[in-house]
Amino acid sequence: MNSDSSPEAQRQRVVLVTGLSGAGKTTALRVLEDLGWEAIDNFPIRLLERLVGAEAASGEARPPLAIGFDSRTRGFVPDAIIARWKKLSARPDLAVTTLYLDCTSAELERRYNETRRRHPMASGRPVIEGIQAERELMEPLRRWAEAVIDTSGLTSSELQQAIRDRFADAPGEAMTVSVSSFGFARGMPPLADLVFDMRFLDNPHWDPELRPLTGLEDAVSRHIERDPAWGEAFERIRDLILLLLPRYAAQGKTYVNIAFGCTGGKHRSVHTAEAVAEALRGAGFSPTVIHRNLGSRAADQLEGQPQA
C-alpha cells in the first residue's frame, strides 16, 4: 500500500484532454477511465470550477479527474478556457496538466472520409475546410498545452499505450489479471484468454485420503508436485504467461483471464492456479484468483475410472 503523505502525493490530479476532432480524444478518455480516472467529456466550460469543487481538506484523497472538451463543447473560447485553467493550476490541492491530441489534416480528412462522419465545423463545406478552421481555432490551446501527442501515425492500440505510459501510476496498472481453476466435466470457461489443461498430471482423486481434500491443501499440493512432469511444465507455463502479459498490455487489453482445468476442478487445476498466481505476484502483478468448481458436488462420477 502506498503510504506517501507528502503534499505532492495528496494533490488531486486533473488533466484537461483536448485537441482536434477525430484526433483521438474519446480513446484517450476511455483509457484514462480504465486507469481509474473519473472521465467526463464535453462538460460545459462555465461549470468547470464547480466540477473540480472547493479546495480539499488537508489529507483528503480524491480520485484523479480527466475533463474532455473540443470545439463542440458549450462555451468554447480558447482564451477563456486557458484563463480558467490557470486559476485551477494555482490551487495548492490540485496537480493540473493539459493533454492536446494533434493530427495532420490529411490524416484527419482520411479518417472522416473513411467513417463518413460529418466534421463539426464543416457545415456543408468540404471536410478539409472544417479541419483547417478548427485547427486555427484550437491553436492557442495547442501552444499552451504541456503535453502534445501527434496521433497521425498511431494505431488505436499505440495511442492507448502512449496514454498509459504517460498517466498510469505503475506498469501493468491498466490491466486486470484473473487466474481461475475449473473442471472440464462442467464445461469450459466462456471468457478465458488462455486455457491450460492440467489433466496430464497424476490425479489426487484416486488416492482415498486425498479425494475429499482440494488443491488448496498441502497434502494435495505435495502429491501433484511429486509428478515428474510438474516442475518443467509449471516453469514453462509460468514463463509463457510472463512473456505474454506485457504484450497484452501493449495491445491495450484491459482484462486477461487465465484458466487452468482438470477433470473435476478440485485438485490439479486449483493447485496450479494458486502456484501461477503466486508467481505473478512475485513479478509485480496483482491477480484475482477464482476457483469455479470448488463448491460443486463430489466429482466421483465425473472423474471416470482410474487408468490401469
Helices and strands as residue ranges (DSSP letters): H 7-10, E 12-19, H 25-34, E 38-41, G 45-47, H 48-52, E 65-68, H 78-89, E 94-102, H 105-115, H 127-144, E 147-150, H 156-167, E 176-183, G 184-186, E 194-197, G 204-206, H 218-225, H 230-250, E 255-262, H 268-282, E 288-291, H 300-303
